[in-house]
Amino acid sequence: MKKIIYILLLSLPLNIFALDQDTAFKAMKDEMARNIQKLQMTGFAKPYFITYTLEDDRQATVLASLGALVSNDETSAKKVYVNMRVGAPQFDNTSFGSPRPAAALAGDGYLSIRSSLWLISDAAYLDALENLSKKKAFKQQRNITDMLPDFSSAPVVNLREEKNNEIFDRGYFEEVAKQMSAAGKDFGRLKKLVVTINYLNRQKYYVDSAGSSYYQNPVKIEIIMTTTLQTRDGFDIEENSSSVYAAVKDIPPSNELIQKTKDFAAKAAAFYDAKKAESYIGPVWLEGSNAAYFFDDLFANKIKNTRPFWQDNDNADNGAGYLTKLLGLRVISNIFNVYDDPSVKEFKGKTLAGFYRVDDEGVRGKAVNLAARGKLIGLLTMRSLVKGQKYSNGHGRGSVFFVPRENPGNLFFEPLQTAPDMKKALMDECKKLDLEYCIKINNYGDNKFNGYKIYTKDGREEPVYGMETYTNTRSLRDIIFAGDDIKAYNIAPDYMPPYSIVTPSVIVGEVEIKPTEKKPSRPPMVPKP
C-alpha cells in the first residue's frame, strides 16, 4: 500500500501544494499599501517606488550513473524579494552597492507572507538610504555631471497567466535516467557517464507601488549528460551535453533520449584515439548548439547589463554591456539581422524559455530590433535608461539575488542568406586558402574545446583534443556562412533568468587556435572494473 501511495505522489503535479493566488496577492498588496504610507525614517525621504516579488518553487532532481540511481529528490522553497528606490527618478540609490535583500517564507499563510515582507522591507529601506548616501558622495568625489535618469515610468500592467498543468513523473524519469546512463557500460574507455535531470516549476507573484501586478508559472527542465575519459596519450577529457526545455511536452520520448545518450557516449569514446591539436588559423564550423553557445558568449553576454554599476570601470571587450558602446556600428556579420522578442512562446513547436509578457520591473516585454545587416541599431533597456533610449522596452529581468538587469528574452539571429551544405562550404573555403584541413568545433565553451579536423581532400573527419583560443567580438563580424538549419536553443545560465537563442549553424572565416599546454595525467594503476 505504501508503494502505491509513493508512486501516486511521484506522478502528481509539483505545484499541487502551491500558494493560493488570492491569498498571496492580498498579503503582498496589503503590506505594500502599509509601507507606502508609513515606511519612513525621521529626517529622511520615503521610498518613491517599491516592488515585491514572491517565488514559490517546486524542484526535483534525478541523478543516475552507469545504469544505477544515485538520487531522486524533491524540494520546495518560497522566497520574497524587495526592490526599494529612494531619492528621485532622476537620481536614486540603484546601480550602486549591495543587491536587494531576500527572505525565506516560514509558511504559506497570509500573516507569514506579510511578516516576511515587513522585515525585508525594513532592511531594504535602510540599505537603500545607505547606498543613496554613498552614491551621492561618489558622485561628488568623481565630479560626475553627465547623468541619465535612474527611473522611467511605464503604463500600469495587471496580468495573471494561467497556472500550468505540468506533470513531472519522477518515477518515469528515474527509469529514463537509469537507462540513459546505462549507455556508458557499452563504452569501456569512458570513466563515467552521469545523467542528471533537473525540474523546476516556479510560481511567481509581483506587485509594485505604481499599481502593477502579475502572476507567472514558468517551467524549466534541464537534462545533462557528463562523461570523462583519458586519451591514449594520457590527457583527461570531460564532455558535457545539456538540453533545456520549457515544457515537459517538449522532452523527447525515452527511446530518443536513450539513443541520444548512446550517440553522445560514442562520440566521447572516439576521442580515446584522438591526437592533440596543432596550431591553426582558418575557418571554423560551429554546428547546431555550438552556434548558440557562440552567440551566447559573444553577443548575448555583451548586450546584457547595458548600464553598468557606478563602481564598474572595466567595460572592456570581455565585459558585460560592451556592445552598447558600438551603437550605430557593425557588430556582427552583415548576413544577419538580430532581434529580441519575449512575446514569442514557441518556435517550430518548441516552447521558448525566454517567453514572458511582463518583466521584473512591471513593464511589458517588447520586441526590439538589435541589429540590421550587422549594424547595431537597438539596445535592451529597463527602467534605468541608457544614452539614446527614452523608455524601458521591458527587459529588466532578475539575476543574482533577483536584481533586475537588462537581460534577453528570445534572441533571434536571422540569416539573410544561407548555405544549404555547410560542410561543402567549409571545405571550399579551406581549398581557397590552401589548407590541408579545417576545424569543426565539438563543444564550444570557455575558449577550450575538442573538435574535428575535416580534410579538404576527401572530407574525412578526425577527432582532435586540446584546442584553445581567445575569441572576441571580432569573430561575430568574421562569420561568412550561415546554414538553413535554424533551431531554437534554450539557455539556462547559473543565477540568471533563462532565455532562448534561435540560430542556424555558422562558419567563422578566421579563428586562431593553439594547442593546450596542459600536461598528460598518470593513468590509473588498476584498470576500470
C-alpha positions as CSV (number, residue, x, y, z in Angstrom):
1,M,0.0,0.0,0.0
2,K,2.8,2.4,0.9
3,K,4.5,1.7,-2.5
4,I,1.2,2.6,-4.4
5,I,0.9,5.9,-2.5
6,Y,4.5,6.7,-3.2
7,I,4.1,6.1,-7.0
8,L,0.9,8.2,-7.0
9,L,2.8,11.1,-5.2
10,L,5.6,10.9,-7.8
11,S,3.1,11.4,-10.6
12,L,1.3,14.4,-9.1
13,P,2.0,17.9,-10.4
14,L,4.7,19.5,-8.4
15,N,2.7,22.7,-8.0
16,I,-0.3,20.9,-6.4
17,F,0.6,22.2,-2.9
18,A,1.4,25.7,-4.0
19,L,0.3,29.0,-2.5
20,D,-3.3,30.2,-3.0
21,Q,-3.1,33.1,-5.6
22,D,-5.6,35.3,-3.9
23,T,-4.0,34.9,-0.5
24,A,-0.5,35.7,-1.9
25,F,-1.7,38.8,-3.8
26,K,-3.8,40.1,-0.9
27,A,-0.9,39.8,1.6
28,M,1.6,41.5,-0.8
29,K,-0.8,44.4,-1.7
30,D,-1.8,45.0,1.9
31,E,1.8,45.2,3.1
32,M,2.7,47.3,0.1
33,A,-0.1,49.8,1.0
34,R,1.1,50.0,4.6
35,N,4.7,50.6,3.7
36,I,3.9,53.2,1.1
37,Q,2.1,55.2,3.8
38,K,4.3,54.5,6.9
39,L,7.8,53.4,5.8
40,Q,9.9,56.5,6.6
41,M,12.8,57.3,8.9
42,T,12.6,60.7,10.6
43,G,14.5,63.3,8.6
44,F,14.9,61.1,5.5
45,A,12.9,60.7,2.3
46,K,10.2,58.0,1.9
47,P,10.7,55.4,-0.9
48,Y,9.2,56.5,-4.1
49,F,9.0,53.1,-5.8
50,I,8.8,49.6,-4.3
51,T,8.5,46.2,-5.8
52,Y,7.6,42.9,-4.1
53,T,8.3,39.5,-5.8
54,L,7.4,36.2,-4.3
55,E,8.7,32.9,-5.8
56,D,7.2,29.6,-4.9
57,D,9.5,26.8,-6.3
58,R,9.0,23.1,-6.6
59,Q,12.1,21.3,-7.7
60,A,13.0,17.7,-8.5
61,T,16.4,16.2,-9.3
62,V,17.0,12.7,-10.6
63,L,20.7,11.6,-11.0
64,A,21.9,8.2,-12.4
65,S,25.3,6.8,-13.2
66,L,26.1,3.8,-15.4
67,G,22.6,2.5,-15.1
68,A,22.2,2.9,-11.3
69,L,20.1,5.5,-9.5
70,V,22.2,7.9,-7.4
71,S,19.4,10.2,-6.1
72,N,15.8,11.1,-6.7
73,D,14.9,14.2,-4.6
74,E,12.2,16.7,-4.4
75,T,12.5,20.1,-2.6
76,S,10.4,23.2,-2.2
77,A,11.3,26.8,-1.3
78,K,9.5,30.1,-1.1
79,K,11.3,33.4,-1.1
80,V,10.3,37.1,-1.2
81,Y,12.4,39.9,-2.7
82,V,12.2,43.6,-2.3
83,N,13.4,46.4,-4.6
84,M,13.4,49.8,-2.9
85,R,14.1,53.1,-4.6
86,V,14.8,56.1,-2.5
87,G,15.6,59.6,-3.8
88,A,14.0,60.7,-7.0
89,P,13.6,59.3,-10.6
90,Q,16.5,61.5,-11.8
91,F,18.9,60.2,-9.1
92,D,18.3,57.3,-6.7
93,N,20.1,54.5,-4.9
94,T,20.1,52.0,-7.7
95,S,23.1,50.7,-9.6
96,F,25.2,51.2,-6.5
97,G,26.1,49.0,-3.6
98,S,24.7,45.6,-2.5
99,P,21.6,44.0,-4.1
100,R,18.2,44.0,-2.5
101,P,17.6,41.5,0.3
102,A,15.8,38.2,0.1
103,A,14.0,36.3,2.8
104,A,12.6,32.7,3.0
105,L,9.0,32.3,3.9
106,A,8.2,30.3,7.0
107,G,4.8,29.3,5.7
108,D,2.0,29.7,3.1
109,G,-0.4,31.8,5.1
110,Y,-1.4,35.5,4.8
111,L,0.4,36.5,8.0
112,S,3.5,34.6,7.1
113,I,3.8,36.4,3.8
114,R,3.1,39.8,5.4
115,S,5.6,39.2,8.2
116,S,8.4,38.3,5.8
117,L,7.7,41.3,3.6
118,W,7.6,43.6,6.7
119,L,11.0,42.5,7.9
120,I,12.6,42.6,4.5
121,S,11.1,46.0,3.6
122,D,12.6,47.5,6.7
123,A,16.0,46.1,5.9
124,A,15.8,47.1,2.2
125,Y,14.8,50.7,3.1
126,L,17.8,51.1,5.4
127,D,20.1,49.7,2.7
128,A,18.6,52.0,0.1
129,L,19.3,55.1,2.3
130,E,22.8,54.0,2.9
131,N,23.5,53.3,-0.8
132,L,21.9,56.7,-1.8
133,S,24.3,58.5,0.6
134,K,27.3,56.6,-0.7
135,K,26.2,57.2,-4.3
136,K,25.9,61.0,-3.6
137,A,29.4,61.0,-2.1
138,F,30.8,59.0,-5.1
139,K,29.2,61.5,-7.5
140,Q,30.8,64.4,-5.7
141,Q,34.2,62.8,-5.4
142,R,34.3,61.9,-9.1
143,N,32.7,65.2,-10.2
144,I,30.1,63.3,-12.2
145,T,27.8,65.7,-14.1
146,D,26.7,63.8,-17.2
147,M,24.0,61.5,-15.8
148,L,20.9,59.8,-17.2
149,P,17.7,59.3,-15.2
150,D,17.7,56.3,-12.8
151,F,14.0,55.6,-13.3
152,S,11.4,55.9,-16.1
153,S,7.7,55.5,-15.8
154,A,5.7,52.9,-17.7
155,P,2.0,52.0,-18.1
156,V,0.4,50.0,-15.3
157,V,0.1,46.3,-16.0
158,N,-2.1,43.8,-14.2
159,L,-1.8,40.3,-15.6
160,R,-2.3,36.8,-14.4
161,E,-1.1,33.9,-16.5
162,E,-2.8,30.6,-16.3
163,K,-1.4,28.1,-13.9
164,N,0.3,25.4,-15.8
165,N,-0.8,21.8,-15.8
166,E,2.7,20.4,-15.9
167,I,3.2,16.8,-14.5
168,F,6.7,15.7,-13.8
169,D,6.6,12.0,-13.3
170,R,9.6,11.3,-11.1
171,G,9.2,7.6,-11.3
172,Y,9.2,7.7,-15.1
173,F,12.2,10.0,-15.3
174,E,14.1,7.9,-12.7
175,E,13.8,4.9,-15.1
176,V,14.8,7.1,-18.1
177,A,17.9,8.5,-16.3
178,K,19.0,4.9,-15.4
179,Q,18.6,3.7,-19.0
180,M,20.3,6.7,-20.4
181,S,23.3,6.4,-18.1
182,A,23.5,2.7,-18.8
183,A,24.8,3.5,-22.2
184,G,28.2,4.1,-20.6
185,K,28.5,0.4,-19.9
186,D,29.0,-0.2,-23.7
187,F,32.0,2.1,-23.9
188,G,34.7,0.7,-21.6
189,R,37.1,3.6,-22.3
190,L,34.7,6.1,-20.6
191,K,35.5,6.6,-16.9
192,K,31.9,7.5,-16.1
193,L,28.6,8.5,-17.6
194,V,26.3,10.5,-15.4
195,V,22.8,11.7,-16.3
196,T,21.1,14.5,-14.3
197,I,17.5,15.6,-14.9
198,N,16.5,18.8,-13.1
199,Y,13.0,20.1,-13.0
200,L,11.8,23.5,-11.7
201,N,8.2,24.6,-11.5
202,R,8.1,28.2,-10.4
203,Q,5.1,30.3,-9.4
204,K,6.0,33.9,-9.5
205,Y,4.0,36.8,-8.0
206,Y,4.8,40.5,-8.5
207,V,3.4,43.7,-7.0
208,D,4.7,47.3,-7.2
209,S,3.8,50.6,-5.6
210,A,2.7,52.0,-9.0
211,G,-0.2,49.5,-9.1
212,S,1.2,46.8,-11.4
213,S,0.9,43.1,-10.6
214,Y,1.4,39.8,-12.4
215,Y,1.5,36.1,-11.9
216,Q,3.6,33.7,-14.0
217,N,4.2,30.0,-13.8
218,P,7.2,29.1,-15.9
219,V,8.9,25.6,-16.0
220,K,12.5,24.7,-16.7
221,I,13.8,21.1,-17.3
222,E,17.5,20.5,-17.9
223,I,18.9,17.2,-19.0
224,I,22.6,17.0,-18.5
225,M,25.0,14.2,-19.7
226,T,28.6,14.2,-18.4
227,T,31.4,11.8,-19.2
228,T,35.1,11.7,-18.7
229,L,37.9,9.7,-20.3
230,Q,41.6,9.6,-20.7
231,T,43.1,9.6,-24.2
232,R,45.6,7.0,-25.3
233,D,48.4,9.5,-24.6
234,G,47.2,10.4,-21.1
235,F,45.1,13.6,-21.5
236,D,42.0,13.9,-19.4
237,I,38.8,15.0,-21.3
238,E,35.4,15.9,-19.9
239,E,32.5,16.1,-22.3
240,N,29.1,17.7,-21.4
241,S,25.8,17.9,-23.2
242,S,22.9,20.0,-21.8
243,S,19.4,20.3,-23.2
244,V,17.0,22.8,-21.6
245,Y,13.2,22.5,-22.1
246,A,10.5,25.0,-21.0
247,A,7.7,22.3,-21.0
248,V,7.5,18.6,-20.2
249,K,5.8,18.0,-23.5
250,D,8.9,19.1,-25.4
251,I,11.1,16.4,-23.8
252,P,11.7,13.6,-26.4
253,P,10.4,10.1,-25.7
254,S,12.6,7.8,-23.7
255,N,13.8,5.8,-26.8
256,E,15.1,9.1,-28.4
257,L,16.8,10.2,-25.1
258,I,18.5,6.8,-24.8
259,Q,19.7,6.9,-28.4
260,K,20.9,10.5,-27.9
261,T,23.0,9.3,-24.9
262,K,24.4,6.4,-26.9
263,D,25.5,8.8,-29.7
264,F,27.0,11.2,-27.1
265,A,28.9,8.3,-25.4
266,A,30.2,7.0,-28.8
267,K,31.4,10.5,-29.8
268,A,33.2,10.9,-26.5
269,A,34.7,7.5,-26.6
270,A,36.1,8.2,-30.1
271,F,38.4,10.8,-28.5
272,Y,40.4,8.0,-26.9
273,D,42.5,7.7,-30.1
274,A,42.4,11.5,-30.8
275,K,45.5,13.4,-31.5
276,K,46.5,16.7,-29.8
277,A,45.5,19.8,-31.7
278,E,48.1,21.8,-33.7
279,S,48.4,25.5,-34.2
280,Y,45.8,26.6,-36.7
281,I,44.5,29.8,-38.3
282,G,41.5,29.4,-40.6
283,P,37.7,28.8,-40.9
284,V,35.8,27.1,-38.1
285,W,32.4,25.5,-38.3
286,L,30.1,25.8,-35.3
287,E,27.2,23.4,-35.9
288,G,23.9,23.3,-34.0
289,S,24.1,24.1,-30.3
290,N,27.7,25.2,-30.7
291,A,26.5,28.2,-32.7
292,A,24.0,29.0,-30.0
293,Y,26.7,29.0,-27.3
294,F,29.0,31.0,-29.6
295,F,26.3,33.7,-29.9
296,D,25.5,33.5,-26.2
297,D,29.2,34.1,-25.3
298,L,29.9,36.9,-27.8
299,F,26.6,38.6,-28.3
300,A,24.1,37.8,-25.6
301,N,26.6,38.3,-22.8
302,K,27.9,41.5,-24.3
303,I,24.5,43.1,-24.7
304,K,23.3,42.4,-21.1
305,N,23.7,44.9,-18.3
306,T,23.8,47.9,-20.7
307,R,24.0,50.3,-17.8
308,P,26.9,49.2,-15.6
309,F,27.1,49.8,-11.8
310,W,28.7,53.1,-10.9
311,Q,31.8,51.5,-9.4
312,D,32.4,49.5,-12.6
313,N,35.3,50.9,-14.6
314,D,36.1,47.9,-16.7
315,N,33.9,47.8,-19.7
316,A,36.4,46.1,-21.9
317,D,35.7,43.6,-24.8
318,N,35.1,40.8,-22.3
319,G,32.8,42.8,-20.1
320,A,29.0,42.8,-20.0
321,G,27.5,45.7,-21.9
322,Y,30.4,46.1,-24.2
323,L,28.3,46.2,-27.4
324,T,26.4,49.1,-26.1
325,K,29.4,51.4,-26.8
326,L,29.1,50.4,-30.5
327,L,25.5,51.6,-31.2
328,G,25.3,52.5,-34.9
329,L,28.4,50.4,-35.9
330,R,28.6,46.9,-37.4
331,V,28.9,44.4,-34.6
332,I,28.1,41.2,-36.4
333,S,28.3,39.9,-40.0
334,N,26.1,41.7,-42.5
335,I,24.4,38.5,-43.4
336,F,22.5,38.7,-40.1
337,N,19.6,40.7,-38.7
338,V,19.2,40.3,-34.9
339,Y,16.1,40.9,-32.8
340,D,14.7,40.0,-29.3
341,D,11.1,39.2,-28.9
342,P,10.0,37.9,-25.5
343,S,6.4,37.6,-26.6
344,V,7.1,34.5,-28.8
345,K,6.1,31.4,-26.9
346,E,7.1,28.7,-29.4
347,F,9.4,28.2,-32.3
348,K,8.8,25.2,-34.6
349,G,6.8,23.5,-31.8
350,K,9.4,24.1,-29.1
351,T,8.5,26.1,-26.1
352,L,10.9,29.0,-25.6
353,A,12.4,29.6,-22.2
354,G,12.7,33.3,-22.9
355,F,9.0,33.8,-23.2
356,Y,7.4,36.3,-20.8
357,R,4.8,39.1,-21.0
358,V,5.9,41.3,-18.1
359,D,9.4,41.9,-16.9
360,D,10.6,42.0,-13.3
361,E,10.0,45.8,-13.1
362,G,6.3,45.5,-14.1
363,V,6.9,46.6,-17.7
364,R,5.5,44.7,-20.7
365,G,8.2,43.0,-22.7
366,K,8.5,44.4,-26.2
367,A,10.2,43.3,-29.3
368,V,13.5,45.1,-30.0
369,N,15.4,45.2,-33.3
370,L,19.0,44.9,-32.2
371,A,21.0,44.6,-35.5
372,A,20.1,45.3,-39.2
373,R,22.5,43.8,-41.7
374,G,25.1,43.6,-38.9
375,K,24.8,47.1,-37.7
376,L,23.7,47.6,-34.0
377,I,20.5,49.7,-34.1
378,G,18.9,49.0,-30.7
379,L,19.5,48.0,-27.1
380,L,17.8,46.1,-24.3
381,T,16.6,48.5,-21.7
382,M,14.9,48.6,-18.3
383,R,13.5,51.5,-16.2
384,S,17.1,52.8,-15.6
385,L,17.8,54.2,-19.1
386,V,21.0,54.4,-21.2
387,K,22.0,57.1,-23.6
388,G,19.8,57.3,-26.7
389,Q,16.9,55.3,-25.1
390,K,13.7,57.1,-23.9
391,Y,11.8,54.3,-22.2
392,S,12.1,50.7,-20.9
393,N,11.4,48.0,-23.5
394,G,10.7,45.5,-20.8
395,H,14.0,43.7,-20.5
396,G,14.6,44.3,-16.8
397,R,15.0,40.7,-15.6
398,G,16.2,39.4,-12.3
399,S,19.7,37.9,-12.0
400,V,21.8,37.3,-8.9
401,F,19.8,38.0,-5.8
402,F,17.0,39.0,-8.2
403,V,18.4,42.4,-9.1
404,P,16.8,43.4,-12.3
405,R,19.3,43.9,-15.1
406,E,19.0,44.2,-18.9
407,N,18.7,40.6,-20.0
408,P,17.5,39.0,-23.2
409,G,14.3,37.0,-23.7
410,N,14.2,35.3,-27.1
411,L,17.2,36.3,-29.3
412,F,16.7,35.6,-33.0
413,F,19.7,35.5,-35.3
414,E,18.0,35.7,-38.7
415,P,20.3,35.0,-41.7
416,L,19.7,37.0,-44.9
417,Q,21.4,34.3,-47.0
418,T,22.1,30.6,-46.2
419,A,24.4,27.8,-47.4
420,P,22.4,24.6,-47.6
421,D,25.6,22.4,-47.4
422,M,27.8,23.8,-44.7
423,K,30.4,21.0,-44.9
424,K,30.9,21.7,-48.6
425,A,31.1,25.5,-47.9
426,L,33.7,24.9,-45.3
427,M,35.8,22.7,-47.5
428,D,35.6,25.0,-50.4
429,E,36.7,27.9,-48.2
430,C,39.7,25.8,-47.0
431,K,40.7,24.9,-50.5
432,K,40.8,28.6,-51.4
433,L,43.2,29.1,-48.5
434,D,45.4,26.1,-49.5
435,L,44.6,24.5,-46.1
436,E,45.0,20.7,-45.6
437,Y,42.1,20.7,-43.2
438,C,39.5,22.8,-41.5
439,I,38.1,22.7,-38.0
440,K,34.6,21.8,-36.7
441,I,34.0,22.5,-33.0
442,N,32.5,19.7,-30.9
443,N,31.8,21.5,-27.6
444,Y,32.2,25.3,-27.7
445,G,32.8,27.0,-24.4
446,D,35.3,28.7,-22.2
447,N,37.7,29.0,-25.1
448,K,38.8,25.4,-24.6
449,F,37.3,22.7,-26.6
450,N,37.7,19.5,-28.6
451,G,36.7,19.1,-32.2
452,Y,37.4,17.5,-35.6
453,K,39.8,18.1,-38.5
454,I,37.9,17.9,-41.7
455,Y,40.3,17.2,-44.5
456,T,39.8,19.2,-47.7
457,K,40.8,16.3,-50.0
458,D,38.2,13.8,-49.1
459,G,36.0,15.2,-46.3
460,R,37.4,12.8,-43.7
461,E,36.8,13.8,-40.1
462,E,39.4,13.1,-37.4
463,P,38.9,13.9,-33.7
464,V,41.4,16.2,-32.1
465,Y,41.5,17.4,-28.5
466,G,43.1,20.3,-26.5
467,M,42.2,23.3,-28.7
468,E,42.5,26.7,-27.1
469,T,41.6,30.1,-28.5
470,Y,40.6,33.6,-27.4
471,T,37.5,34.5,-29.3
472,N,36.3,38.1,-29.1
473,T,33.5,40.1,-30.7
474,R,35.6,40.4,-33.9
475,S,34.6,36.8,-34.6
476,L,31.0,37.9,-34.9
477,R,31.9,40.1,-37.8
478,D,34.0,37.3,-39.3
479,I,31.0,35.0,-39.9
480,I,31.0,34.1,-43.6
481,F,28.3,31.4,-43.9
482,A,25.0,30.6,-42.1
483,G,23.2,27.3,-42.5
484,D,19.5,26.8,-43.3
485,D,19.2,24.6,-40.1
486,I,17.6,27.3,-37.9
487,K,16.7,25.9,-34.5
488,A,15.8,27.2,-31.0
489,Y,18.1,26.5,-28.1
490,N,17.1,27.3,-24.5
491,I,19.9,28.7,-22.4
492,A,19.9,28.4,-18.6
493,P,22.9,30.2,-17.0
494,D,23.5,29.9,-13.3
495,Y,21.8,32.6,-11.2
496,M,20.3,34.2,-14.3
497,P,16.8,34.0,-15.9
498,P,16.7,31.5,-18.8
499,Y,16.4,32.8,-22.3
500,S,16.4,31.4,-25.8
501,I,18.7,31.7,-28.8
502,V,17.3,30.9,-32.3
503,T,20.1,30.5,-34.8
504,P,21.5,28.5,-37.7
505,S,24.9,26.8,-37.8
506,V,27.7,29.3,-38.7
507,I,31.1,29.3,-40.2
508,V,33.6,31.9,-38.9
509,G,36.1,32.9,-41.5
510,E,39.2,33.1,-39.4
511,V,39.9,31.7,-35.9
512,E,43.3,31.3,-34.3
513,I,43.7,28.0,-32.4
514,K,46.6,26.9,-30.3
515,P,47.3,23.5,-28.7
516,T,46.7,23.3,-25.0
517,E,49.7,23.5,-22.7
518,K,48.1,21.1,-20.2
519,K,50.2,18.1,-19.4
520,P,49.1,14.4,-19.6
521,S,48.0,12.7,-16.4
522,R,49.1,9.5,-14.9
523,P,46.7,6.7,-15.8
524,P,45.0,4.7,-13.0
525,M,47.3,1.9,-11.7
526,V,44.3,-0.5,-11.7
527,P,42.2,-0.6,-14.8
528,K,38.5,0.2,-14.8
529,P,36.3,-2.7,-13.5
